[in-house]
Amino acid sequence: MISVLISSESRYPVSRPKIKEAVEVYLKNLGIEDVELSVAIVGARKIRELNKKWRKLDEETAVLTFALEEPRDKEGILRAGDIIISYPEARTIAEEDNLLVDEAIEKLLVHGLKNLFGISSNDNHFLSQVPATKISGS
């Protein structure tokens, strides 16, 4: 079972079913099951605060990931960690790439999943309009 805990303030309209589906498809393609992770959609102030606290960078970023790196619990569930996505940055990416905001969020979500599971790759074709300084882990 793949469990996706999603949090978002009401002022950030996101499709929770699309987020859950994107995570499930990505993890199933990797053969990862029995996992729990959280996805938070936040504003500019919150992402900047987290980036400053954890990366010592006093600036906004598009996505942050926090891996828990814990072994599976007694039920065999892997508690993977958290993916934090900036809604304002996703909106900017959507405008620049001529996408829906949900599509931009999915691009950032995939990037976050790669970071969370230690998959390094060149995301330039996914994040063509996002400066490297805006993507955590780049």
C-alpha positions in Angstrom: 0.0 0.0 0.0 1.2 3.5 -0.9 0.1 6.2 1.5 0.4 9.8 0.5 -0.4 12.4 3.1 -1.2 15.7 1.4 -1.5 19.1 3.1 -2.2 22.4 1.4 -3.8 25.6 2.5 -7.2 26.3 1.0 -5.8 29.3 -0.9 -3.7 26.9 -3.0 -6.1 25.0 -5.2 -4.4 21.7 -6.0 -5.8 18.4 -7.2 -5.1 15.9 -4.3 -6.2 13.0 -6.5 -3.6 13.9 -9.2 -0.9 14.3 -6.6 -1.7 10.9 -5.1 -1.9 9.3 -8.5 1.5 10.8 -9.6 3.2 9.4 -6.5 1.6 6.0 -6.9 2.5 5.6 -10.6 6.1 6.8 -9.9 6.6 4.4 -7.0 5.0 1.5 -8.6 7.2 1.9 -11.7 10.2 1.7 -9.2 8.7 -1.4 -7.6 8.3 0.4 -4.3 5.3 -0.6 -2.2 4.3 -0.4 1.4 5.5 3.2 1.7 4.2 6.4 3.3 5.3 9.9 2.4 3.9 13.4 2.8 3.5 16.1 0.3 2.9 19.7 1.4 2.0 22.6 -0.9 3.1 25.8 0.8 3.5 29.5 0.1 6.6 31.6 -0.5 7.2 32.6 3.1 7.1 29.0 4.4 9.4 27.5 1.7 11.8 30.3 2.3 11.7 29.7 6.1 12.4 26.0 5.6 15.1 26.6 3.0 16.8 29.0 5.4 16.5 26.7 8.4 17.7 23.5 6.7 19.9 24.6 3.8 21.1 27.9 5.2 19.8 29.7 2.1 17.7 32.7 2.7 15.7 32.4 -0.6 12.7 30.8 -2.1 13.0 27.4 -3.8 10.6 25.4 -5.9 10.8 22.1 -4.0 12.5 20.7 -0.8 12.8 17.1 0.2 13.4 15.6 3.6 14.2 11.9 3.7 13.5 10.1 7.0 15.9 7.3 6.3 14.3 5.1 8.8 14.0 1.3 8.4 10.6 -0.1 7.8 8.4 -0.2 10.8 7.1 -3.5 12.4 4.3 -3.5 9.8 6.8 -3.3 7.0 5.9 0.2 6.0 8.7 2.5 4.8 8.3 6.0 6.1 10.1 7.8 3.3 9.9 11.4 4.2 8.4 14.7 3.1 8.3 16.7 -0.2 7.5 20.4 0.2 6.5 22.3 -3.0 6.1 26.0 -3.3 2.8 26.9 -4.9 3.9 30.3 -6.1 7.0 28.8 -7.8 4.8 26.1 -9.4 2.5 28.8 -10.7 5.5 30.6 -12.2 6.8 27.4 -13.8 3.3 26.8 -15.2 3.2 30.3 -16.8 6.7 30.0 -18.2 6.2 26.4 -19.6 2.5 27.0 -20.7 1.3 24.3 -18.3 -1.6 24.0 -15.9 -0.4 24.6 -12.3 -1.2 20.9 -11.5 1.1 19.8 -14.3 3.9 22.1 -12.9 3.3 20.6 -9.4 3.6 17.1 -10.9 7.0 18.0 -12.4 8.2 19.3 -9.1 6.7 16.2 -7.3 8.7 13.9 -9.6 11.9 15.9 -8.9 11.1 15.6 -5.2 10.5 11.9 -5.5 13.8 11.4 -7.3 15.6 13.3 -4.5 13.7 11.4 -1.8 14.7 8.0 -3.2 18.3 9.0 -4.1 17.8 8.8 -7.8 20.1 11.3 -9.5 19.3 12.3 -13.0 19.4 15.4 -15.2 16.0 17.0 -14.7 16.6 19.6 -17.4 13.9 18.2 -19.7 11.4 18.2 -16.9 12.3 21.5 -15.4 13.5 23.5 -18.4 12.5 26.9 -17.1 13.6 26.5 -13.5 16.9 28.0 -12.5 19.2 25.5 -10.7 19.1 27.8 -7.6 15.3 27.2 -7.4 15.5 23.4 -7.2 16.7 21.9 -3.9 19.3 19.2 -4.3 20.6 20.6 -7.7 
